[in-house]
Amino acid sequence: MVKIKLAVVGFPYNHPTGIRNIKAIVKLSKLKNIFIDLVTVTEWKGYKVRNIKQFENKNLKIHLLTPKFFSRVSIQFRYYMKGLYKKLAQINPDIIYVINEPLAINTFLATIYSKKLKKKIMCFVWDNVFIRKILPIRIYEKFTHKNMAKIIAGSKDAIDLIAKKGYPRKNTAIIPLTGVDTSFFKPSNTNLCNELNIKKEKTCLFIGRLEEEKGIQYILDAKAILDKKGKKYIFLFIGDGKIYNILNDIAKIDKNVKIKKWVEYNDLSKAYNSGKVFLYPSVPQKFWEEQFGYSMLEAKACGIPVIASDMSGPREIIKDKEDGFIIPSKNAKELAEKVEYLMENKKIYNEFSKKSIKNAKRFDNKIIAQKLYKELLSLHGKKK
């Protein structure tokens, strides 16, 4: 019987999205004959999951290392974990799985450590936009590529980018970092509607970072178009960011705009179940394109159809015209049309809602864990 000892190394577990990310690892640890040591940071930008050790079990141990930053800009690439080599030597895994892009300093160091310890190493990538890096970074990114036994990517576009940089496709797989907990995110009558004085059947919902690239302005423009037609829907924004204060000021003078700061993870299902349609009209930037979008997936699991921009992440999650709509970015007119279509066509809406729930199950954490386990088995059986 094959036994796999896996070391998972990365910051996203003691992070604002840490509970979401750790759930797939917990599911993985419950499969047969796999033993996981999760090495993560003591905190991330001042945040840490309350009692992260609660997720430990007989096959999953959690180790906390102090993050050291070279910069306060793009810190996910410019940090390392203090004492990582010593910890990996102590764990003595069969495979090291780094949750960081190949060009991240922590990935580069873990790759060096894997060579010293004579261990197989793989990493996870989200990056889906080609950016020409300066020569030193290209050199050490090439070094990590050369030594990676496998690369797991969150989307097809991420795979295409890795291949463009010369990494062989045969050593890649498309598996999101984590999935969705469909036992938690599901349709429910428990919501925030009474608290916010709104009606679910009239509410368009956005949950995420309140930043320009998330297309907030296009949601407001779509609302203006619908207002002119006499379609007085509620637009609820849940999140925080640079646009929070602007939205808060709008909400003071427009009763159909509601805003609420981030809710705790345990209240997220209630938040999703407060809306009828979920909006995610992200706008591509010079160095960024929507990589996945877990809030879209969680909304779908709650039976909320999603309208999102045509980008890498939404294309992975939404089945266009079946459980939601994929529309051109920066197109408030089409966003408004799709909102009205779903709001005013009960039969179509119900079909989309049912298919949203069904299709979200493709990304259930149990399925994500099984896919990753299959890749680990394959790698474990190969010679170093």
Secondary structure, 3 states (H helix, E strand, C coil): CCCEEEEEECCCCCCCCHHHHHHHHHHHHCCCCEEEEEEEECCECCECCCCHHHHCECCEEEEEECEEECCCCCCCCCEEECCHHHHHHHHCCCEEEECCCCCCHHHHHHHHHHHHHCCEEEEEECCCCCCCCCHHHHHHHHHHHHHCCEEEECCHHHHHHHHHCCCCHHHEEECCCCCECCCCCCCCCCCCHHHHCCCHHHEEEEECCCCHHHCHHHHHHHHHHHHHCCCCCEEEEECCCCCHHHHHHHHHHCCCEEEECCCCHHHHHHHHCCCCEEEECCCCECCECCCCCHHHHHHHHCCCCEEEECCHHHHHHCCECCCEEEECCCCHHHHHHHHHHHHHCHHHHHHHHHHHHHHHHHHEHHHHHHHHHHHHHHHHCCCC
